[in-house]
Amino acid sequence: TSLAAYKLNRPVRVVANLDTNTQVVGVRPAFLARYQVGCDDSGKLNAIVMTVYCDVGITNDGYTGNIFLSRIDNAYYSPHWKVTIHPCKTHTPTSTFCRSPGSAPAIFAMESIMEHVAKSLGKSAEDVRIINLYQEGQVTPYKQPLTYCNISSLWSQLVKSCDYHVRREAVEAFNKANRWKKKGLSVVPVKFGIGWDGAPFSCVVSVFAGDGSVMVTTGGIEMGQGLVTKVVQVTASTLLIDVDLIKTRPSDVLTAPNNSTTGGSVGSELCCAAALSACQQLLVQMEPGRQQLPGDSTWQQVVVKCFDMGIDLQAKAWLTRTSPNVFNYNSYGVTCTEVILDVLTGEHQILRTDMLYDCGESMNPEIDVGQAEGAFVFGLGYWLSEHFIRDASTGQLLTKNTWEYKPPSAHDIPMDFRVSLLKNAPNPLGILRSKAVGEPPLCMSCSALFAIKRAIENARSEISQDTPFSLHAPATVDVAQTDCLVNEDNFTL
């Protein structure tokens, strides 16, 4: 549109159909990781050397390699790291940021390493994961000490609450009794760093003298994540008024300039921090008026008195926070997923998913559980079905609509979906003792892919082909079926 407007010297608007839009707009960058791992006989990591290639498209604008580097360790300690990443220019549209950019592929790469180590040593992947989990006081590859780390406790709680060991035996029994249907079970943890540096947000709180109603505007964008609801809650609890008195206005650059992108899982909490600061400032401004009235005066009476005294009934806060570390704090979680796979067709069904997530002291548990559920299902498409196919010579996207490109649908949601928030875990480093929730659960949805891999491994073991292999994402139906190595020699009457 910019080029057309320049050439025509007039405003230009482009309305594209879905096919055209999908072909023009960039997608998540593809990553390829090659690695070498040093470990002892128990599977405990000694060193990791990794070379990563990132497809950025025609320009480098959507490069997420720096995020990949900061999340590559996931929840595991290794004393030695060497990770090199190369952005690769290709003849495709510039890649773009999408929920958990860089983080999701980094954590998947690390989990793939744990799978490979376990298979090579003849151990279960879960046993190798357990002995490598971070412990409090250990230092990450980016030199940040973990002064608080509860991932081992979360793992123990989740394994117990989901009856992991009983279900693992049941899965093994099922697989022994069935040749063409296989089950898989996988447990995946996450350590997800939350950083506030370079993410300023503002909030304007205006009180109307006529009825005492309050208008709140922040610099964050509501996109279904509950940002506005949480801001209203913080405003009501700080001003000690009913939420029915509070209205919100969408953000715009006139009322909220110089704000950060709403992303990185921090938009809601930083807008809440700005709202908290603005409300506290407003209470200070209104205090002279409050002192002129009896202690049991209503909010509306205090507002009118302040107005009569010429007190400004509007306050603004613009907050930008810094930290000496890469991240202000870490969110932790553990997820267990069970699937059933049709060996002949590659089709699967997610039977059950259990997630335990450390959300600190949640501002709104219903919103946060919904965010965790939505993030997990969002990730299922990334890991299992959303496959981009391009013309090798031109780079043109061939999977340009839902005939070929398959986002998750109702049938893909786990049949039994259990999400719990860790209790009694206030976050002293967070806003109102809470933690972010937007992206970390997405990174644990790769547990579904690894559960499918368990099922494939069992199918391969029955034809003496149980050797290490990589299950690349997305693990679509055809990929899963092919990796089962079924051929006509397997069929007998």
PELINHU-V181893 format. One line per field, one symbol per residue. ss: DSSP state (A for helix, B for strand, O for the rest). phi: phi as a letter, one per 30 degrees, with the letter a starting at -180 (. if undefined). psi: psi as a letter, one per 30 degrees, with the letter a starting at -180 (. if undefined). A space follows every 50 residues. Layout:
ss = ???
phi = ???
psi = ???
This chain:
ss = OAAAAAAAOOOOOOOOOAAAAAAAOOOOOOBBBBBBBBBOOOOOBBBBBB BBBBBBBOOOOOOOAAAAAAAOOOOBOOOBBBBBBBBBBOOOOOOOOOOO OOAAAAAAAAAAAAAAAAAAAOOOAAAAAAAABOOOOOBOOOOOBOOOOO AAAAAAAAAAAOOAAAAAAAAAAAAAAOOOBBBBBBBBBBBBBBOOOOOO BBBBBBBOOOOOOBBBBBOOOOOOOOAAAAAAAAAAAAAOOOAAABBBOO OOOOOOOOOOOOOOOOAAAAAAAAAAAAAAAAAAAAAAAAAOOOOOOOAA AAAAAAAAOOOOOBBBBBBOOOOOOOOOBBBBBBBBBBBBBBOOOOOBBB BBBBBBBOOBOOOOAAAAAAAAAAAAAAAAAAAAOOOOOBOOOOOOBOOO OOOOOOOOOAAAOOOBBBBBBOOOOOOOOOAAABOOOOOAAAAOOAAAAA AAAAAAAAAAAOOOOOOOOOOOOOOOAAAAAAAOOOOAAAOOO
phi = .ddddddchadbbcccddedddddddbeddbbccbbbcadddjddcabcb cbcbdcidbcdcdbdddeddbddhcbcbdbbbbcbbdcdbdbeedbdbei dideddddddddddddedddcicddddddedcdecejdcddcicdcdbac ddddedddeddcheddddddddddddcbccbbcbbbcbcbcbdccceibd bbaccbccddbidbcbbcdccdbjdiededdddddddddhbddddccbbe dbddcbdicdddaiicedddddddddddddddddddeeddddbddcdded dddddddddiddcbbbbbcbcbbdcdbdaccbabbcbcbbbdddcidbbd dabcbcbdcicedaeddddddddddddededddbbdcccbddcciddccc addcccddbedddedbcbcbcdchbdcdccdhicbdbdceddddddeddd dddeddedddddchbdcebccdcdddedddddddhdbdddcbc
psi = eeeeeeefhlkkkkjkleeeeeeeklakkkkkkklkkklaffgkkekkkk kkkkjfaflgegkgeeeeefgffcgkkkfkkjkkkjkkklhllkllklkh keeeeeeeeeeeeeeeeeeffhlkeeeeeeffkklkflklfghjkifkjg eeeeeeeeeefgheeeeeeeeeeeeefkefkklkkkkklkjjkjkfkgik klkkkkkkfegglkkkklglkkgffgeeeeeeeeeeeefhlkfffkllkl klfefilhllkjaggfeeeeeeeeeeeeeeeeeeefeeeeffllfgklee eeeeeeeffgkkhkkkkjkkklkflekelkkllkkkkklkkjeeffklkj ekkkkkkjgbjkejeeeeeeeeeeeeeefeeefffikkklkfefgkkfif afefkjlkaeffkkejjjkkkklhhkjffljhglllfeeefeffffeeef eeeeeeeeeeffghhilklkjlkkileeeeeeffhklfffkl.
